[in-house]
Amino acid sequence: MSIARSCSFTEPNGTHTVLVVEDEMMVRMPIAEYLRDCGYNVVEAGDAKEAIAAMDGDEPVSLVFSDVRMPGKMDGFALAEWFRFHYPTVPVLLTSGYGGRTVPAATIPSARFIEKPYSQTQVATRIAALLDA
């Protein structure tokens, strides 16, 4: 994973809010900062419980970018399923460095997957595509 750098494109400032869910702060902070540089509003959460609580915040969430493996009772797949049930129009982009298990499209149709290590540009490009879909 690379250090945060200037975004190669910019989202119209304040148009979309991305919820970044990652328990490893040293992973979460650089991608959150990069997405802010791209013009997104970013809300950060360390686990699924914090992510769900963030949905009661002032910013309506446009997209969730979540790690699959995280502490607590819910992993990223369960969080994606929760969003599919409670917020079906909010796309979920999942990530993991533990390949082998892919997103079951039939059960989580709104979820997408990007493998770690990812580049910040890959994540921003994928987010932009999901928000434009």
C-alpha contacts under 8 A as a table, 3 or more apart, distances in Angstrom:
res1	aa1	res2	aa2	distance
1	M	27	V	7.90
1	M	117	P	5.69
1	M	118	Y	6.17
1	M	119	S	6.06
1	M	120	Q	7.61
2	S	119	S	6.59
2	S	120	Q	7.16
3	I	30	P	6.24
4	A	30	P	5.10
4	A	31	I	6.75
4	A	33	E	6.61
4	A	34	Y	5.32
4	A	120	Q	7.55
5	R	34	Y	6.38
6	S	34	Y	6.92
6	S	37	D	6.19
6	S	38	C	7.57
7	C	10	T	6.68
7	C	34	Y	6.54
7	C	35	L	7.62
7	C	37	D	5.80
7	C	38	C	5.08
7	C	121	T	7.35
8	S	38	C	7.62
8	S	121	T	7.48
9	F	38	C	6.24
10	T	13	N	7.76
10	T	37	D	7.55
10	T	38	C	4.46
10	T	39	G	5.46
11	E	14	G	7.94
11	E	15	T	7.24
11	E	16	H	7.94
11	E	38	C	5.73
11	E	39	G	4.75
11	E	40	Y	6.23
12	P	15	T	5.72
12	P	39	G	6.13
12	P	40	Y	7.79
13	N	16	H	7.93
13	N	39	G	4.64
13	N	40	Y	6.30
13	N	41	N	7.74
14	G	17	T	7.21
14	G	39	G	6.59
14	G	40	Y	5.94
14	G	41	N	5.72
15	T	40	Y	6.99
15	T	41	N	7.73
16	H	40	Y	5.63
16	H	41	N	6.18
16	H	61	V	7.25
16	H	62	S	5.57
16	H	63	L	7.95
17	T	40	Y	5.74
17	T	41	N	4.43
17	T	42	V	5.52
17	T	43	V	7.18
17	T	59	E	6.84
17	T	60	P	6.72
17	T	61	V	4.97
17	T	62	S	5.17
17	T	63	L	6.76
18	V	40	Y	6.65
18	V	41	N	6.21
18	V	42	V	4.92
18	V	43	V	6.28
18	V	61	V	5.99
18	V	62	S	5.90
18	V	63	L	4.99
18	V	64	V	5.75
18	V	65	F	7.01
19	L	42	V	5.87
19	L	43	V	4.76
19	L	44	E	5.82
19	L	45	A	7.29
19	L	51	A	7.30
19	L	61	V	6.43
19	L	62	S	7.88
19	L	63	L	6.28
19	L	64	V	4.70
19	L	65	F	6.06
19	L	66	S	7.96
20	V	28	R	7.07
20	V	32	A	6.72
20	V	42	V	6.99
20	V	43	V	6.20
20	V	44	E	4.93
20	V	45	A	6.17
20	V	64	V	6.10
20	V	65	F	4.87
20	V	66	S	5.88
21	V	28	R	7.40
21	V	44	E	6.07
21	V	45	A	4.72
21	V	46	G	5.62
21	V	47	D	6.00
21	V	48	A	7.13
21	V	51	A	6.52
21	V	64	V	7.41
21	V	65	F	6.12
21	V	66	S	4.46
21	V	67	D	6.27
22	E	25	M	7.07
22	E	27	V	7.18
22	E	28	R	5.48
22	E	44	E	7.89
22	E	45	A	6.45
22	E	46	G	5.09
22	E	47	D	6.34
22	E	66	S	6.05
22	E	67	D	5.45
22	E	70	M	7.06
23	D	28	R	7.31
23	D	45	A	7.48
23	D	46	G	4.21
23	D	47	D	5.82
23	D	67	D	7.97
23	D	70	M	5.93
23	D	71	P	7.25
24	E	27	V	5.36
24	E	28	R	6.12
24	E	46	G	7.38
25	M	28	R	4.89
25	M	29	M	5.77
25	M	46	G	7.73
26	M	29	M	5.73
26	M	30	P	6.98
27	V	30	P	6.17
27	V	31	I	6.91
28	R	31	I	5.66
28	R	32	A	6.00
28	R	44	E	7.69
29	M	32	A	5.15
29	M	33	E	6.04
30	P	33	E	5.17
30	P	34	Y	6.08
31	I	34	Y	4.98
31	I	35	L	6.12
31	I	120	Q	6.27
32	A	35	L	5.19
32	A	36	R	6.27
32	A	42	V	6.35
32	A	44	E	7.37
33	E	36	R	4.99
33	E	37	D	6.23
34	Y	37	D	4.95
34	Y	38	C	6.34
34	Y	120	Q	6.94
35	L	38	C	4.87
35	L	39	G	6.59
35	L	40	Y	5.67
35	L	41	N	7.79
35	L	42	V	7.10
35	L	124	A	6.71
36	R	39	G	5.09
36	R	40	Y	4.97
36	R	41	N	6.07
36	R	42	V	6.32
37	D	40	Y	7.36
38	C	124	A	7.74
43	V	54	A	7.58
44	E	51	A	7.73
45	A	48	A	7.48
45	A	50	E	5.25
45	A	51	A	5.29
45	A	54	A	7.63
46	G	50	E	6.34
46	G	51	A	7.53
47	D	50	E	5.46
47	D	51	A	6.28
47	D	70	M	6.12
47	D	71	P	6.37
47	D	72	G	6.97
48	A	51	A	4.86
48	A	52	I	6.13
48	A	70	M	7.87
48	A	72	G	7.35
48	A	74	M	6.01
48	A	75	D	7.01
48	A	76	G	7.34
48	A	79	L	6.09
49	K	52	I	5.29
49	K	53	A	6.27
49	K	72	G	7.67
49	K	74	M	7.82
50	E	53	A	5.00
50	E	54	A	6.10
51	A	54	A	5.04
51	A	55	M	6.80
52	I	55	M	5.42
52	I	56	D	7.72
53	A	56	D	5.77
53	A	57	G	7.54
54	A	57	G	5.23
55	M	59	E	7.94
55	M	60	P	7.16
55	M	61	V	6.98
57	G	60	P	7.37
61	V	64	V	7.40
61	V	90	V	7.32
62	S	90	V	5.72
62	S	91	P	7.37
62	S	131	L	7.49
63	L	90	V	5.36
63	L	91	P	5.11
63	L	92	V	5.92
63	L	93	L	7.63
63	L	127	I	7.62
63	L	131	L	7.39
64	V	90	V	7.22
64	V	91	P	6.37
64	V	92	V	4.68
64	V	93	L	6.07
65	F	92	V	5.96
65	F	93	L	4.75
65	F	94	L	5.86
65	F	95	T	7.57
66	S	76	G	6.09
66	S	92	V	7.36
66	S	93	L	6.31
66	S	94	L	4.93
66	S	95	T	6.15
67	D	70	M	6.80
67	D	75	D	7.99
67	D	76	G	5.76
67	D	94	L	5.66
67	D	95	T	4.77
67	D	96	S	5.70
68	V	75	D	5.55
68	V	76	G	3.86
68	V	77	F	6.21
68	V	94	L	6.20
68	V	95	T	5.91
68	V	96	S	5.55
69	R	75	D	5.52
69	R	76	G	6.29
69	R	96	S	7.00
70	M	74	M	7.68
70	M	75	D	5.70
70	M	76	G	7.26
71	P	74	M	7.54
71	P	75	D	7.33
72	G	75	D	7.33
74	M	77	F	7.74
74	M	78	A	5.42
74	M	79	L	6.21
75	D	78	A	5.36
75	D	79	L	6.22
76	G	79	L	4.89
76	G	80	A	6.04
76	G	94	L	6.76
77	F	80	A	5.07
77	F	81	E	6.25
77	F	94	L	7.87
77	F	103	V	7.51
78	A	81	E	4.97
78	A	82	W	6.15
79	L	82	W	4.93
79	L	83	F	6.26
80	A	83	F	5.10
80	A	84	R	6.13
80	A	92	V	6.08
80	A	108	I	6.88
80	A	111	A	6.49
81	E	84	R	4.91
81	E	85	F	6.31
81	E	107	T	7.79
81	E	108	I	6.12
82	W	85	F	5.25
82	W	86	H	6.03
82	W	87	Y	7.86
83	F	86	H	5.08
83	F	87	Y	4.87
83	F	88	P	6.11
83	F	90	V	7.03
83	F	92	V	7.74
84	R	87	Y	5.67
84	R	88	P	4.37
84	R	89	T	7.66
84	R	90	V	7.67
84	R	108	I	6.86
84	R	110	S	6.88
85	F	88	P	5.91
87	Y	90	V	5.66
88	P	91	P	7.56
88	P	110	S	7.49
89	T	110	S	7.91
90	V	110	S	7.65
91	P	110	S	5.25
91	P	111	A	6.06
91	P	112	R	7.93
91	P	130	L	6.93
91	P	131	L	7.78
92	V	110	S	6.21
92	V	111	A	4.56
92	V	112	R	6.22
93	L	111	A	5.54
93	L	112	R	4.59
93	L	113	F	5.57
93	L	114	I	7.24
93	L	127	I	7.61
94	L	111	A	6.82
94	L	112	R	5.82
94	L	113	F	4.61
94	L	114	I	6.25
95	T	113	F	5.55
95	T	114	I	4.90
95	T	115	E	5.41
95	T	116	K	6.37
96	S	99	G	6.73
96	S	114	I	7.17
96	S	115	E	5.38
96	S	116	K	5.37
97	G	115	E	5.90
97	G	116	K	4.39
97	G	117	P	6.46
98	Y	101	R	7.67
98	Y	116	K	7.94
99	G	102	T	7.49
99	G	115	E	7.09
102	T	113	F	7.22
103	V	108	I	7.14
103	V	111	A	7.04
103	V	112	R	6.86
103	V	113	F	6.53
104	P	107	T	5.65
104	P	108	I	6.06
104	P	109	P	7.77
105	A	108	I	5.11
105	A	109	P	4.81
105	A	110	S	7.84
105	A	111	A	7.32
106	A	109	P	5.82
108	I	111	A	5.58
114	I	118	Y	7.17
114	I	123	V	7.69
115	E	118	Y	6.24
118	Y	122	Q	6.47
118	Y	123	V	7.02
119	S	122	Q	5.15
119	S	123	V	6.57
120	Q	123	V	5.18
120	Q	124	A	6.22
121	T	124	A	5.12
121	T	125	T	5.96
122	Q	125	T	5.17
122	Q	126	R	6.10
123	V	126	R	5.15
123	V	127	I	6.07
124	A	127	I	5.08
124	A	128	A	6.08
125	T	128	A	5.15
125	T	129	A	6.24
126	R	129	A	5.10
126	R	130	L	6.21
127	I	130	L	5.14
127	I	131	L	6.15
128	A	131	L	5.19
128	A	132	D	6.14
129	A	132	D	5.11
129	A	133	A	6.14
130	L	133	A	5.16
